[in-house]
Amino acid sequence: MNSPEPAVRTAPNFSPARRIAVAVILSGLVFAVLWIMMFSMVTSLLIGSGCCVVIVAASSVSDLIDMLLDAVATVIFGALAVIAAIFGAIFSLFGF
């Protein structure tokens, strides 16, 4: 008999060091592709480093937005739960 799957799955833990390492690898690939395509070395380095900065900045902003949306959702669902509890109490008072 198979054991049941856990009800709660933990979110993957992406550390900043891992994000930066992935961004550096991707920007290195962009640099290599551009240099092979006969761009100058300086132009390729500038574009590759720009890709690295954009990836790291987007990842950081994404985490901030995710945290803010979680907080807003908690407040909204808490308010809806209070309203539902009030309606439930009113309807149970009259025996519906």
C-alpha positions as CSV (number, residue, x, y, z in Angstrom):
1,M,0.0,0.0,0.0
2,N,1.3,3.4,-0.9
3,S,1.8,6.1,1.7
4,P,-0.3,9.2,1.1
5,E,1.4,12.3,-0.4
6,P,2.0,15.2,2.0
7,A,-0.8,17.8,1.9
8,V,1.6,20.7,2.1
9,R,4.4,21.1,-0.4
10,T,7.2,23.3,0.5
11,A,8.1,26.1,-1.9
12,P,11.5,25.7,-3.6
13,N,14.2,27.6,-1.9
14,F,16.0,29.8,-4.4
15,S,18.8,31.6,-2.6
16,P,20.3,34.9,-4.0
17,A,23.6,33.1,-4.7
18,R,21.9,30.6,-6.9
19,R,20.0,33.3,-8.8
20,I,23.2,35.3,-9.4
21,A,25.0,32.1,-10.5
22,V,22.3,31.3,-13.0
23,A,22.3,34.9,-14.2
24,V,26.0,34.9,-14.7
25,I,25.9,31.6,-16.6
26,L,23.1,32.9,-18.9
27,S,24.9,36.2,-19.5
28,G,28.1,34.3,-20.3
29,L,26.1,32.3,-22.9
30,V,24.7,35.5,-24.4
31,F,28.3,36.9,-24.5
32,A,29.6,33.8,-26.2
33,V,26.8,33.8,-28.8
34,L,27.3,37.5,-29.6
35,W,31.0,37.2,-29.8
36,I,30.8,34.2,-32.2
37,M,28.3,36.2,-34.3
38,M,31.2,38.7,-34.9
39,F,30.2,41.5,-32.5
40,S,33.1,43.2,-30.9
41,M,34.2,41.9,-27.5
42,V,33.2,45.2,-25.7
43,T,29.7,45.2,-27.2
44,S,29.2,41.5,-26.3
45,L,30.4,42.1,-22.7
46,L,28.1,45.1,-22.3
47,I,25.1,43.2,-23.6
48,G,25.9,40.1,-21.5
49,S,26.3,42.1,-18.3
50,G,23.1,44.0,-19.0
51,C,21.3,40.6,-19.3
52,C,22.8,39.5,-16.0
53,V,21.6,42.7,-14.2
54,V,18.1,42.5,-15.7
55,I,17.7,38.8,-14.6
56,V,18.8,39.5,-11.0
57,A,16.7,42.7,-10.8
58,A,13.6,41.0,-12.2
59,S,14.0,38.1,-9.8
60,S,14.3,40.4,-6.8
61,V,11.3,42.5,-7.8
62,S,9.3,39.3,-8.5
63,D,9.9,38.2,-4.9
64,L,8.8,41.6,-3.5
65,I,5.6,41.5,-5.6
66,D,4.9,37.9,-4.6
67,M,5.3,38.9,-0.9
68,L,3.0,41.9,-1.3
69,L,0.3,39.9,-3.1
70,D,0.4,37.2,-0.4
71,A,-0.1,39.9,2.3
72,V,-3.0,41.5,0.4
73,A,-4.7,38.1,-0.3
74,T,-4.4,37.2,3.4
75,V,-6.2,40.5,4.4
76,I,-8.9,40.1,1.8
77,F,-9.6,36.5,2.6
78,G,-9.6,37.3,6.3
79,A,-12.3,40.0,5.7
80,L,-14.3,37.6,3.6
81,A,-14.1,34.9,6.3
82,V,-15.4,37.4,8.9
83,I,-18.3,38.4,6.7
84,A,-19.1,34.7,6.1
85,A,-19.0,34.0,9.8
86,I,-21.4,36.9,10.5
87,F,-23.9,35.7,7.8
88,G,-23.6,32.2,9.2
89,A,-24.3,33.4,12.7
90,I,-27.4,35.4,11.5
91,F,-28.8,32.4,9.5
92,S,-28.2,30.0,12.4
93,L,-30.0,32.4,14.7
94,F,-33.2,32.2,12.6
95,G,-32.8,28.4,12.0
96,F,-32.4,28.5,8.2
